[in-house]
């Protein structure tokens, strides 16, 4: 099989992040790119997702907040006026 060089443009942060993950997996980034290209040729399709992905630290905060809500912890009462809310916050 003849090898060729493929030049692509990508954001520096994307490249560095991909290299870091590939290194953690013990493979060069070219192996990852080749795997995706082979899949593209084999499947004759690719997928894009518009589903938002939370950063892990944000997801953790949401999980903790949900647990607090379930345990009725760190939940303020319902206020019927701004004055009552401010009084609660200042206490």
N, C-alpha and C positions, 0 to 999 in steps of 0.2 A: 504494500500500500504506500503510495507516494504521500509524503507530508508536505503541507504548505503552511505559510504563515498567514494568519488572519489578524488584521488590525481593526480594532473597534474603538469607538469613543464612549467613555462612560465617566461618571463623576468620580473624582478622586476618592471620596469617602466610600462609595459603593465598591470600588476596586479593593481598597484597603480592608473593608469589612469582609468581602468575599475571600480575600487572601488569608485573612486571619482564621476564618471558619475552615477553609480548605486545609490550612496548616494544622489546625486542631484535629481534623479528620485524618491527617497523615497523607494527604494527596496534594499534588500541585493544582493550582487553579485551572490550568489547561485541561486537566482530567475532568473537572467539573463542567467546564464549557463544552468539551467534546461530548460528554454524556448528554447534556441538554440538546446539542445539535443532532446527535444520533437519534434521540427520542423524537425530535421535530421531523426528521426525515422519515423515520419508521411510522409515526402516527399521522404524518401530513397535517398536523394541527398543533396549535399551542393555545394555552389558556391565559387569560388575564383576569384578575380579580379586582373588583372595585370595593370589595368588603373592607371596611376599615380595620386595621390591626393596631391594637393598643401596645404601647411600649410595655415591657414587663413590669417596670416600676409603677406605671399607672394602673395596670391590671391588678397588681398586688394591693394598691390603695383601695381600689373598688372592692376587692374581696374582703379586706379588713373592714371597710365601711358597711358592707352587707352583713358581715358577722356581727358587728356592733348593733345594727338594726335588728337582726334576728334575736339578739340577746337583750334587746331594749337598753343598750348601753350607749352613752354619749348622745342621747336624743333630747332635743329641747322640746318644751311644750308648744302647743299651738297658741299663737297670740292673736288677740282681737284688736289690738291697736299698736301703733308704733311705740307709744310711750311705754306700754307694758313690755315690749320686746327690748327696748333700751334699758329699762329697769332690770330685766333679767340678765342682760349682757354685762351690766355694770356691777351686779352683785357677786 
